[in-house]
Amino acid sequence: MKKPTLYCLALAGLLVLASLPALAQFPNGDLIVEIREVDVGEGAVYTVGSQPGKPPLAPQHVRVRNGEKASLSVGKSMPMQWVQSASAQSSTLSSSGVSASSSEGSVTNGLTWMDSGQRIKVQPRWPGAEKLVTVDIEVQSVSVEARTGTELPDQSRSQFATTVSAPLGKWVSIAFTGKGPQSGVYGSEADSDPRRLLQIRVLAP
């Protein structure tokens, strides 16, 4: 049986290096990923209202190693009280033609905490120099609907994932929510579901 030659050993070493994850090709260091939500403006279209609308997502940022994954959560928990059980009792007493009645009831309330907000996962990959940054993004959103009556409100959930390429230090729109304003349409109530853009930017500190 022949022993492996030096050439074969060198070739095997090159194959091992070629099979390493692409992460090894990225420059060492950290990146800063910023995420924000902004209202869409369309020239002469105006939003008029007497009530404030839902505020956009405040700018968030996370520091992560080049090529690694990071996540951030923005949200809040709201206490919701609801009627768990209700009972009523009545009694009647009579004596010598005289009667008296009484009634009493009890209500047991329950307390539930409902969460709303967004959970965002990102994985930026920057080859260095003037090359584009590639970012894998996954967004999970949970919102609590308006409460009507004594029942607990419904929760709506949405999720999307995408991969985008962007210049370093530039804001890039990755999704939009809501509906766009209609030109020439005015009202006394603020738009409860305005068009907003979800944007991302990657910085190299």
Buried (B, 14 or more C-beta within 10 A) or exposed (E): EEEEEEEEEEEEEEEEEEEEEEEEEBEEEEBBBBBBBBBBEEEEBEBEBEEEBEEBBEEBEBEBBBBBEBEBEBEEEEEBEEEEEEEEEEEEEEEEEEEEEEEEEEEEEEEEEBEBBBBBBBBBBBBEEEEBBBBBBBBBBBBBEEBEEEEBBEEEEEEEEEEBEBEBEEBBEBBBBBEEBEEEEEEEEBBEEBBBBBBBBBBBE
